[in-house]
Amino acid sequence: MLNHISKIQPGIKTKRISSYDRSGGNADFISIPAGETADLAVIAGAGIIKHIWITVSAPDKFIRRNAVIRMYWDGETEPSVESPMGDFFGQGFGEEYNFASLPLAAAPANGKAFNCYFPMPFGDGARITIENQSNEPIQSFYYYIDFEQHPEIPASEGRFHAWWNREITGVQPQEGETEWGIIGPQGKNATTEHNYVFANIVGSGQFVGINYYVDNPGPMWYGEGDDMWLIDGEDWPGSLHGTGTEDFFNSSWCPNEVYAHPYFGYAKVPNKLGWMGRTHCYRFFLEDPIRFEKSLHASIEHGHDNALTLDLSTVAYWYQSEPHQPFPALPAKEERANMPEVGVVDVHRWRHAWRNANDSKPTLWGNEK
């Protein structure tokens, strides 16, 4: 990571676009009214964006999901990056918490400072926007966009892409939530048909990372699902096939603890009943990118054989040659809202239903067969 920092490179100029107060005062922010889009940067020519820093103050406590960041390269009209702002920088569920990795961070205080160090090359212009889809204004939006101007960019430089997706996953009605074989035999999954898809790319490039946000409505371990990668149109099982969700995130044995490595980790865990609640996992393939020449279809099971209902959302990060396949339409902000948290009262209702299903015997404990 440091092997180029000593190299002198004539002809490259370091630049910054920021929200500083042009009058010389201390109002170093812009405001973005409800429903409007602000251009953070419009850059001509060739260059590389090296760093982005953002922090905001807004009355909408869900602004991290209700503000959308988009990036466009080389005059394209379709964004190469489209994601809720918080999810992109590694802060899921519209919540505030610290997150640290090599390419992305949500820094103190309490994760309010977003940082991105992914290099973003462009050959003929770049544009970065924020759309405020909230019903309330973003009163103070502070930012830096640090970049280099280059005479030209080598043809081998891919363009940076990021795509947000979300799905509340379903289970097979005839099987139910059969994880670990607790309530019935487990099936087998020799296809990607019912998996959660986090990347579906057409073109040539390399996949470099994922933020994976899971909201689990039950206490069962959510991570028996395998990651599956189909490269350049190949059939299942593909060139890369995993052995479990925690294995994919370079951990083991159903973790439920915060851990931060520059390349992978768990930025948020629920610490509730079992694995009930919201977890944020991440992995960046900075030393081992997943390369493709024609296409990449990347998915993961939601539980073994897709046996669990989960609220899954992801941001996938990759580089590819342009033009790229346009993203599916971003869901409206109402469709990006969190599912209600499942808590103690809900568990007590489950216990009441168990009692009713077992003739309401006065000393039922709750684990009777």
SELOFI-329755 format. One record per residue (C-alpha): residue number from 0; residue in one letter; x, y negated, z negated. Coordinates in steps of 0.5 Angstrom, whole numbers, plus 500, padded with zeros to 3 digits. Each point is the difference from the previous one (the first is absolute). Example, Ala and Ser with C-alpha at 12.3 -4.5 7.8 and 13.67 -1.06 7.14 Angstrom:
BEGIN
<rec pos="0" code="A" X="525" Y="509" Z="484"/>
<rec pos="1" code="S" X="502" Y="493" Z="502"/>
//
This chain:
BEGIN
<rec pos="0" code="M" X="500" Y="500" Z="500"/>
<rec pos="1" code="L" X="506" Y="495" Z="499"/>
<rec pos="2" code="N" X="504" Y="503" Z="506"/>
<rec pos="3" code="H" X="499" Y="494" Z="504"/>
<rec pos="4" code="I" X="500" Y="494" Z="495"/>
<rec pos="5" code="S" X="507" Y="498" Z="501"/>
<rec pos="6" code="K" X="499" Y="500" Z="508"/>
<rec pos="7" code="I" X="501" Y="493" Z="503"/>
<rec pos="8" code="Q" X="495" Y="499" Z="505"/>
<rec pos="9" code="P" X="500" Y="493" Z="504"/>
<rec pos="10" code="G" X="494" Y="498" Z="504"/>
<rec pos="11" code="I" X="495" Y="502" Z="494"/>
<rec pos="12" code="K" X="497" Y="495" Z="497"/>
<rec pos="13" code="T" X="496" Y="500" Z="493"/>
<rec pos="14" code="K" X="494" Y="497" Z="499"/>
<rec pos="15" code="R" X="494" Y="500" Z="495"/>
<rec pos="16" code="I" X="492" Y="498" Z="501"/>
<rec pos="17" code="S" X="497" Y="498" Z="493"/>
<rec pos="18" code="S" X="494" Y="497" Z="497"/>
<rec pos="19" code="Y" X="505" Y="494" Z="497"/>
<rec pos="20" code="D" X="497" Y="493" Z="499"/>
<rec pos="21" code="R" X="502" Y="496" Z="506"/>
<rec pos="22" code="S" X="499" Y="494" Z="496"/>
<rec pos="23" code="G" X="505" Y="502" Z="495"/>
<rec pos="24" code="G" X="496" Y="501" Z="495"/>
<rec pos="25" code="N" X="498" Y="506" Z="496"/>
<rec pos="26" code="A" X="494" Y="503" Z="503"/>
<rec pos="27" code="D" X="504" Y="505" Z="503"/>
<rec pos="28" code="F" X="494" Y="504" Z="503"/>
<rec pos="29" code="I" X="494" Y="501" Z="505"/>
<rec pos="30" code="S" X="493" Y="501" Z="499"/>
<rec pos="31" code="I" X="496" Y="505" Z="504"/>
<rec pos="32" code="P" X="492" Y="498" Z="500"/>
<rec pos="33" code="A" X="495" Y="506" Z="499"/>
<rec pos="34" code="G" X="500" Y="504" Z="507"/>
<rec pos="35" code="E" X="505" Y="496" Z="503"/>
<rec pos="36" code="T" X="507" Y="503" Z="503"/>
<rec pos="37" code="A" X="507" Y="496" Z="499"/>
<rec pos="38" code="D" X="506" Y="501" Z="504"/>
<rec pos="39" code="L" X="506" Y="501" Z="496"/>
<rec pos="40" code="A" X="505" Y="500" Z="505"/>
<rec pos="41" code="V" X="500" Y="499" Z="508"/>
<rec pos="42" code="I" X="507" Y="501" Z="502"/>
<rec pos="43" code="A" X="502" Y="499" Z="508"/>
<rec pos="44" code="G" X="506" Y="504" Z="503"/>
<rec pos="45" code="A" X="504" Y="506" Z="497"/>
<rec pos="46" code="G" X="501" Y="502" Z="493"/>
<rec pos="47" code="I" X="499" Y="504" Z="494"/>
<rec pos="48" code="I" X="496" Y="499" Z="494"/>
<rec pos="49" code="K" X="504" Y="502" Z="494"/>
<rec pos="50" code="H" X="496" Y="499" Z="494"/>
<rec pos="51" code="I" X="493" Y="497" Z="498"/>
<rec pos="52" code="W" X="498" Y="498" Z="493"/>
<rec pos="53" code="I" X="493" Y="498" Z="498"/>
<rec pos="54" code="T" X="496" Y="498" Z="494"/>
<rec pos="55" code="V" X="493" Y="498" Z="499"/>
<rec pos="56" code="S" X="495" Y="497" Z="495"/>
<rec pos="57" code="A" X="493" Y="501" Z="502"/>
<rec pos="58" code="P" X="493" Y="500" Z="496"/>
<rec pos="59" code="D" X="499" Y="507" Z="503"/>
<rec pos="60" code="K" X="503" Y="505" Z="496"/>
<rec pos="61" code="F" X="499" Y="505" Z="506"/>
<rec pos="62" code="I" X="504" Y="495" Z="505"/>
<rec pos="63" code="R" X="506" Y="506" Z="501"/>
<rec pos="64" code="R" X="495" Y="504" Z="504"/>
<rec pos="65" code="N" X="496" Y="494" Z="502"/>
<rec pos="66" code="A" X="505" Y="497" Z="504"/>
<rec pos="67" code="V" X="503" Y="503" Z="506"/>
<rec pos="68" code="I" X="507" Y="499" Z="503"/>
<rec pos="69" code="R" X="501" Y="501" Z="507"/>
<rec pos="70" code="M" X="507" Y="500" Z="504"/>
<rec pos="71" code="Y" X="501" Y="499" Z="508"/>
<rec pos="72" code="W" X="506" Y="501" Z="504"/>
<rec pos="73" code="D" X="502" Y="497" Z="507"/>
<rec pos="74" code="G" X="493" Y="497" Z="502"/>
<rec pos="75" code="E" X="496" Y="506" Z="499"/>
<rec pos="76" code="T" X="493" Y="499" Z="498"/>
<rec pos="77" code="E" X="499" Y="506" Z="496"/>
<rec pos="78" code="P" X="503" Y="500" Z="493"/>
<rec pos="79" code="S" X="506" Y="505" Z="499"/>
<rec pos="80" code="V" X="499" Y="499" Z="492"/>
<rec pos="81" code="E" X="492" Y="500" Z="497"/>
<rec pos="82" code="S" X="499" Y="501" Z="493"/>
<rec pos="83" code="P" X="497" Y="497" Z="494"/>
<rec pos="84" code="M" X="506" Y="496" Z="497"/>
<rec pos="85" code="G" X="501" Y="503" Z="493"/>
<rec pos="86" code="D" X="500" Y="507" Z="503"/>
<rec pos="87" code="F" X="505" Y="498" Z="505"/>
<rec pos="88" code="F" X="505" Y="498" Z="495"/>
<rec pos="89" code="G" X="499" Y="506" Z="496"/>
<rec pos="90" code="Q" X="494" Y="498" Z="495"/>
<rec pos="91" code="G" X="494" Y="504" Z="501"/>
<rec pos="92" code="F" X="493" Y="500" Z="497"/>
<rec pos="93" code="G" X="500" Y="492" Z="500"/>
<rec pos="94" code="E" X="503" Y="500" Z="494"/>
<rec pos="95" code="E" X="507" Y="497" Z="497"/>
<rec pos="96" code="Y" X="506" Y="504" Z="498"/>
<rec pos="97" code="N" X="507" Y="500" Z="501"/>
<rec pos="98" code="F" X="503" Y="505" Z="505"/>
<rec pos="99" code="A" X="507" Y="500" Z="502"/>
<rec pos="100" code="S" X="503" Y="504" Z="506"/>
<rec pos="101" code="L" X="506" Y="498" Z="505"/>
<rec pos="102" code="P" X="495" Y="497" Z="506"/>
<rec pos="103" code="L" X="494" Y="498" Z="496"/>
<rec pos="104" code="A" X="499" Y="497" Z="493"/>
<rec pos="105" code="A" X="495" Y="497" Z="496"/>
<rec pos="106" code="A" X="504" Y="496" Z="495"/>
<rec pos="107" code="P" X="498" Y="497" Z="493"/>
<rec pos="108" code="A" X="496" Y="496" Z="497"/>
<rec pos="109" code="N" X="496" Y="507" Z="500"/>
<rec pos="110" code="G" X="501" Y="501" Z="508"/>
<rec pos="111" code="K" X="498" Y="493" Z="502"/>
<rec pos="112" code="A" X="506" Y="499" Z="505"/>
<rec pos="113" code="F" X="500" Y="504" Z="506"/>
<rec pos="114" code="N" X="506" Y="502" Z="504"/>
<rec pos="115" code="C" X="502" Y="503" Z="506"/>
<rec pos="116" code="Y" X="507" Y="502" Z="503"/>
<rec pos="117" code="F" X="498" Y="504" Z="506"/>
<rec pos="118" code="P" X="504" Y="497" Z="506"/>
<rec pos="119" code="M" X="495" Y="498" Z="505"/>
<rec pos="120" code="P" X="503" Y="499" Z="507"/>
<rec pos="121" code="F" X="496" Y="496" Z="506"/>
<rec pos="122" code="G" X="503" Y="498" Z="507"/>
<rec pos="123" code="D" X="495" Y="494" Z="502"/>
<rec pos="124" code="G" X="496" Y="497" Z="494"/>
<rec pos="125" code="A" X="497" Y="502" Z="493"/>
<rec pos="126" code="R" X="494" Y="498" Z="497"/>
<rec pos="127" code="I" X="498" Y="502" Z="493"/>
<rec pos="128" code="T" X="493" Y="498" Z="497"/>
<rec pos="129" code="I" X="496" Y="501" Z="494"/>
<rec pos="130" code="E" X="492" Y="501" Z="500"/>
<rec pos="131" code="N" X="496" Y="498" Z="494"/>
<rec pos="132" code="Q" X="494" Y="504" Z="500"/>
<rec pos="133" code="S" X="498" Y="499" Z="493"/>
<rec pos="134" code="N" X="494" Y="495" Z="499"/>
<rec pos="135" code="E" X="505" Y="496" Z="496"/>
<rec pos="136" code="P" X="506" Y="496" Z="502"/>
<rec pos="137" code="I" X="507" Y="501" Z="499"/>
<rec pos="138" code="Q" X="502" Y="494" Z="496"/>
<rec pos="139" code="S" X="507" Y="501" Z="500"/>
<rec pos="140" code="F" X="504" Y="504" Z="505"/>
<rec pos="141" code="Y" X="508" Y="500" Z="499"/>
<rec pos="142" code="Y" X="504" Y="504" Z="505"/>
<rec pos="143" code="Y" X="507" Y="500" Z="503"/>
<rec pos="144" code="I" X="501" Y="504" Z="507"/>
<rec pos="145" code="D" X="508" Y="500" Z="501"/>
<rec pos="146" code="F" X="502" Y="502" Z="507"/>
<rec pos="147" code="E" X="506" Y="500" Z="505"/>
<rec pos="148" code="Q" X="500" Y="497" Z="507"/>
<rec pos="149" code="H" X="504" Y="504" Z="505"/>
<rec pos="150" code="P" X="502" Y="499" Z="507"/>
<rec pos="151" code="E" X="496" Y="506" Z="502"/>
<rec pos="152" code="I" X="498" Y="507" Z="496"/>
<rec pos="153" code="P" X="503" Y="506" Z="503"/>
<rec pos="154" code="A" X="495" Y="505" Z="504"/>
<rec pos="155" code="S" X="501" Y="505" Z="495"/>
<rec pos="156" code="E" X="497" Y="496" Z="494"/>
<rec pos="157" code="G" X="493" Y="503" Z="498"/>
<rec pos="158" code="R" X="494" Y="495" Z="498"/>
<rec pos="159" code="F" X="498" Y="501" Z="493"/>
<rec pos="160" code="H" X="493" Y="503" Z="499"/>
<rec pos="161" code="A" X="495" Y="501" Z="494"/>
<rec pos="162" code="W" X="493" Y="503" Z="499"/>
<rec pos="163" code="W" X="495" Y="500" Z="495"/>
<rec pos="164" code="N" X="495" Y="506" Z="499"/>
<rec pos="165" code="R" X="495" Y="502" Z="495"/>
<rec pos="166" code="E" X="495" Y="506" Z="499"/>
<rec pos="167" code="I" X="496" Y="503" Z="495"/>
<rec pos="168" code="T" X="502" Y="507" Z="501"/>
<rec pos="169" code="G" X="494" Y="505" Z="501"/>
<rec pos="170" code="V" X="501" Y="508" Z="498"/>
<rec pos="171" code="Q" X="497" Y="506" Z="503"/>
<rec pos="172" code="P" X="493" Y="501" Z="497"/>
<rec pos="173" code="Q" X="500" Y="507" Z="500"/>
<rec pos="174" code="E" X="506" Y="500" Z="496"/>
<rec pos="175" code="G" X="500" Y="494" Z="496"/>
<rec pos="176" code="E" X="506" Y="498" Z="496"/>
<rec pos="177" code="T" X="504" Y="506" Z="499"/>
<rec pos="178" code="E" X="507" Y="497" Z="498"/>
<rec pos="179" code="W" X="504" Y="505" Z="497"/>
<rec pos="180" code="G" X="495" Y="506" Z="501"/>
<rec pos="181" code="I" X="496" Y="497" Z="494"/>
<rec pos="182" code="I" X="493" Y="501" Z="502"/>
<rec pos="183" code="G" X="501" Y="505" Z="506"/>
<rec pos="184" code="P" X="505" Y="502" Z="505"/>
<rec pos="185" code="Q" X="504" Y="496" Z="504"/>
<rec pos="186" code="G" X="500" Y="499" Z="507"/>
<rec pos="187" code="K" X="506" Y="500" Z="505"/>
<rec pos="188" code="N" X="501" Y="494" Z="505"/>
<rec pos="189" code="A" X="503" Y="501" Z="506"/>
<rec pos="190" code="T" X="498" Y="493" Z="504"/>
<rec pos="191" code="T" X="501" Y="493" Z="498"/>
<rec pos="192" code="E" X="492" Y="499" Z="502"/>
<rec pos="193" code="H" X="498" Y="498" Z="493"/>
<rec pos="194" code="N" X="506" Y="497" Z="498"/>
<rec pos="195" code="Y" X="501" Y="492" Z="498"/>
<rec pos="196" code="V" X="503" Y="497" Z="506"/>
<rec pos="197" code="F" X="505" Y="495" Z="498"/>
<rec pos="198" code="A" X="504" Y="499" Z="507"/>
<rec pos="199" code="N" X="497" Y="501" Z="507"/>
<rec pos="200" code="I" X="506" Y="497" Z="504"/>
<rec pos="201" code="V" X="500" Y="499" Z="508"/>
<rec pos="202" code="G" X="507" Y="498" Z="502"/>
<rec pos="203" code="S" X="508" Y="501" Z="499"/>
<rec pos="204" code="G" X="503" Y="499" Z="493"/>
<rec pos="205" code="Q" X="501" Y="502" Z="493"/>
<rec pos="206" code="F" X="495" Y="500" Z="494"/>
<rec pos="207" code="V" X="504" Y="497" Z="493"/>
<rec pos="208" code="G" X="495" Y="500" Z="495"/>
<rec pos="209" code="I" X="493" Y="500" Z="496"/>
<rec pos="210" code="N" X="497" Y="497" Z="494"/>
<rec pos="211" code="Y" X="495" Y="505" Z="498"/>
<rec pos="212" code="Y" X="494" Y="498" Z="495"/>
<rec pos="213" code="V" X="495" Y="506" Z="497"/>
<rec pos="214" code="D" X="494" Y="498" Z="496"/>
<rec pos="215" code="N" X="498" Y="507" Z="497"/>
<rec pos="216" code="P" X="493" Y="500" Z="497"/>
<rec pos="217" code="G" X="502" Y="507" Z="496"/>
<rec pos="218" code="P" X="505" Y="502" Z="495"/>
<rec pos="219" code="M" X="503" Y="506" Z="505"/>
<rec pos="220" code="W" X="507" Y="499" Z="503"/>
<rec pos="221" code="Y" X="499" Y="497" Z="507"/>
<rec pos="222" code="G" X="506" Y="502" Z="503"/>
<rec pos="223" code="E" X="500" Y="507" Z="503"/>
<rec pos="224" code="G" X="499" Y="497" Z="507"/>
<rec pos="225" code="D" X="506" Y="501" Z="505"/>
<rec pos="226" code="D" X="502" Y="495" Z="504"/>
<rec pos="227" code="M" X="500" Y="502" Z="508"/>
<rec pos="228" code="W" X="504" Y="497" Z="506"/>
<rec pos="229" code="L" X="498" Y="501" Z="507"/>
<rec pos="230" code="I" X="506" Y="497" Z="504"/>
<rec pos="231" code="D" X="499" Y="498" Z="508"/>
<rec pos="232" code="G" X="493" Y="504" Z="500"/>
<rec pos="233" code="E" X="503" Y="507" Z="497"/>
<rec pos="234" code="D" X="495" Y="505" Z="497"/>
<rec pos="235" code="W" X="499" Y="501" Z="493"/>
<rec pos="236" code="P" X="504" Y="502" Z="496"/>
<rec pos="237" code="G" X="505" Y="495" Z="503"/>
<rec pos="238" code="S" X="507" Y="498" Z="499"/>
<rec pos="239" code="L" X="499" Y="498" Z="493"/>
<rec pos="240" code="H" X="495" Y="503" Z="495"/>
<rec pos="241" code="G" X="500" Y="499" Z="492"/>
<rec pos="242" code="T" X="499" Y="504" Z="494"/>
<rec pos="243" code="G" X="496" Y="495" Z="496"/>
<rec pos="244" code="T" X="498" Y="492" Z="499"/>
<rec pos="245" code="E" X="505" Y="499" Z="494"/>
<rec pos="246" code="D" X="506" Y="504" Z="504"/>
<rec pos="247" code="F" X="498" Y="495" Z="506"/>
<rec pos="248" code="F" X="502" Y="495" Z="495"/>
<rec pos="249" code="N" X="506" Y="503" Z="498"/>
<rec pos="250" code="S" X="498" Y="502" Z="493"/>
<rec pos="251" code="S" X="497" Y="506" Z="497"/>
<rec pos="252" code="W" X="495" Y="504" Z="495"/>
<rec pos="253" code="C" X="494" Y="495" Z="500"/>
<rec pos="254" code="P" X="503" Y="494" Z="498"/>
<rec pos="255" code="N" X="496" Y="494" Z="496"/>
<rec pos="256" code="E" X="506" Y="495" Z="498"/>
<rec pos="257" code="V" X="503" Y="494" Z="503"/>
<rec pos="258" code="Y" X="506" Y="501" Z="504"/>
<rec pos="259" code="A" X="504" Y="495" Z="504"/>
<rec pos="260" code="H" X="505" Y="502" Z="505"/>
<rec pos="261" code="P" X="502" Y="496" Z="506"/>
<rec pos="262" code="Y" X="497" Y="505" Z="505"/>
<rec pos="263" code="F" X="495" Y="503" Z="496"/>
<rec pos="264" code="G" X="496" Y="500" Z="494"/>
<rec pos="265" code="Y" X="493" Y="499" Z="496"/>
<rec pos="266" code="A" X="499" Y="493" Z="499"/>
<rec pos="267" code="K" X="493" Y="501" Z="496"/>
<rec pos="268" code="V" X="497" Y="506" Z="497"/>
<rec pos="269" code="P" X="494" Y="500" Z="496"/>
<rec pos="270" code="N" X="502" Y="503" Z="493"/>
<rec pos="271" code="K" X="492" Y="502" Z="499"/>
<rec pos="272" code="L" X="497" Y="507" Z="500"/>
<rec pos="273" code="G" X="505" Y="505" Z="504"/>
<rec pos="274" code="W" X="501" Y="496" Z="507"/>
<rec pos="275" code="M" X="493" Y="496" Z="500"/>
<rec pos="276" code="G" X="501" Y="493" Z="502"/>
<rec pos="277" code="R" X="504" Y="496" Z="505"/>
<rec pos="278" code="T" X="507" Y="502" Z="502"/>
<rec pos="279" code="H" X="505" Y="497" Z="505"/>
<rec pos="280" code="C" X="506" Y="504" Z="503"/>
<rec pos="281" code="Y" X="505" Y="498" Z="505"/>
<rec pos="282" code="R" X="505" Y="502" Z="504"/>
<rec pos="283" code="F" X="505" Y="497" Z="505"/>
<rec pos="284" code="F" X="504" Y="504" Z="506"/>
<rec pos="285" code="L" X="505" Y="495" Z="500"/>
<rec pos="286" code="E" X="506" Y="505" Z="501"/>
<rec pos="287" code="D" X="496" Y="506" Z="503"/>
<rec pos="288" code="P" X="495" Y="496" Z="505"/>
<rec pos="289" code="I" X="495" Y="505" Z="503"/>
<rec pos="290" code="R" X="501" Y="499" Z="508"/>
<rec pos="291" code="F" X="495" Y="501" Z="506"/>
<rec pos="292" code="E" X="500" Y="498" Z="507"/>
<rec pos="293" code="K" X="493" Y="501" Z="502"/>
<rec pos="294" code="S" X="496" Y="500" Z="494"/>
<rec pos="295" code="L" X="499" Y="501" Z="493"/>
<rec pos="296" code="H" X="494" Y="503" Z="496"/>
<rec pos="297" code="A" X="501" Y="500" Z="492"/>
<rec pos="298" code="S" X="495" Y="503" Z="495"/>
<rec pos="299" code="I" X="500" Y="503" Z="493"/>
<rec pos="300" code="E" X="495" Y="504" Z="497"/>
<rec pos="301" code="H" X="495" Y="498" Z="494"/>
<rec pos="302" code="G" X="502" Y="505" Z="496"/>
<rec pos="303" code="H" X="501" Y="507" Z="502"/>
<rec pos="304" code="D" X="496" Y="502" Z="506"/>
<rec pos="305" code="N" X="497" Y="493" Z="499"/>
<rec pos="306" code="A" X="496" Y="502" Z="494"/>
<rec pos="307" code="L" X="500" Y="493" Z="497"/>
<rec pos="308" code="T" X="496" Y="494" Z="500"/>
<rec pos="309" code="L" X="505" Y="494" Z="500"/>
<rec pos="310" code="D" X="500" Y="493" Z="501"/>
<rec pos="311" code="L" X="506" Y="499" Z="505"/>
<rec pos="312" code="S" X="503" Y="494" Z="503"/>
<rec pos="313" code="T" X="507" Y="500" Z="503"/>
<rec pos="314" code="V" X="505" Y="495" Z="503"/>
<rec pos="315" code="A" X="504" Y="503" Z="505"/>
<rec pos="316" code="Y" X="506" Y="497" Z="503"/>
<rec pos="317" code="W" X="504" Y="501" Z="506"/>
<rec pos="318" code="Y" X="504" Y="497" Z="506"/>
<rec pos="319" code="Q" X="498" Y="502" Z="507"/>
<rec pos="320" code="S" X="501" Y="497" Z="507"/>
<rec pos="321" code="E" X="494" Y="495" Z="503"/>
<rec pos="322" code="P" X="495" Y="500" Z="502"/>
<rec pos="323" code="H" X="497" Y="504" Z="494"/>
<rec pos="324" code="Q" X="493" Y="503" Z="500"/>
<rec pos="325" code="P" X="495" Y="495" Z="497"/>
<rec pos="326" code="F" X="498" Y="502" Z="493"/>
<rec pos="327" code="P" X="493" Y="502" Z="498"/>
<rec pos="328" code="A" X="496" Y="494" Z="498"/>
<rec pos="329" code="L" X="502" Y="498" Z="492"/>
<rec pos="330" code="P" X="494" Y="502" Z="496"/>
<rec pos="331" code="A" X="496" Y="494" Z="497"/>
<rec pos="332" code="K" X="502" Y="497" Z="493"/>
<rec pos="333" code="E" X="494" Y="504" Z="497"/>
<rec pos="334" code="E" X="502" Y="506" Z="503"/>
<rec pos="335" code="R" X="507" Y="499" Z="497"/>
<rec pos="336" code="A" X="497" Y="499" Z="493"/>
<rec pos="337" code="N" X="502" Y="505" Z="494"/>
<rec pos="338" code="M" X="496" Y="506" Z="498"/>
<rec pos="339" code="P" X="497" Y="499" Z="493"/>
<rec pos="340" code="E" X="505" Y="503" Z="495"/>
<rec pos="341" code="V" X="498" Y="506" Z="497"/>
<rec pos="342" code="G" X="501" Y="500" Z="492"/>
<rec pos="343" code="V" X="498" Y="503" Z="494"/>
<rec pos="344" code="V" X="492" Y="499" Z="500"/>
<rec pos="345" code="D" X="500" Y="504" Z="507"/>
<rec pos="346" code="V" X="504" Y="505" Z="497"/>
<rec pos="347" code="H" X="495" Y="501" Z="494"/>
<rec pos="348" code="R" X="494" Y="500" Z="505"/>
<rec pos="349" code="W" X="504" Y="506" Z="504"/>
<rec pos="350" code="R" X="500" Y="503" Z="493"/>
<rec pos="351" code="H" X="493" Y="499" Z="499"/>
<rec pos="352" code="A" X="498" Y="503" Z="507"/>
<rec pos="353" code="W" X="504" Y="506" Z="498"/>
<rec pos="354" code="R" X="496" Y="501" Z="493"/>
<rec pos="355" code="N" X="494" Y="500" Z="504"/>
<rec pos="356" code="A" X="503" Y="505" Z="505"/>
<rec pos="357" code="N" X="501" Y="504" Z="494"/>
<rec pos="358" code="D" X="493" Y="500" Z="497"/>
<rec pos="359" code="S" X="503" Y="494" Z="495"/>
<rec pos="360" code="K" X="502" Y="505" Z="495"/>
<rec pos="361" code="P" X="502" Y="496" Z="494"/>
<rec pos="362" code="T" X="507" Y="502" Z="499"/>
<rec pos="363" code="L" X="503" Y="500" Z="507"/>
<rec pos="364" code="W" X="507" Y="498" Z="501"/>
<rec pos="365" code="G" X="501" Y="498" Z="507"/>
<rec pos="366" code="N" X="504" Y="506" Z="503"/>
<rec pos="367" code="E" X="495" Y="506" Z="500"/>
<rec pos="368" code="K" X="501" Y="504" Z="506"/>
//
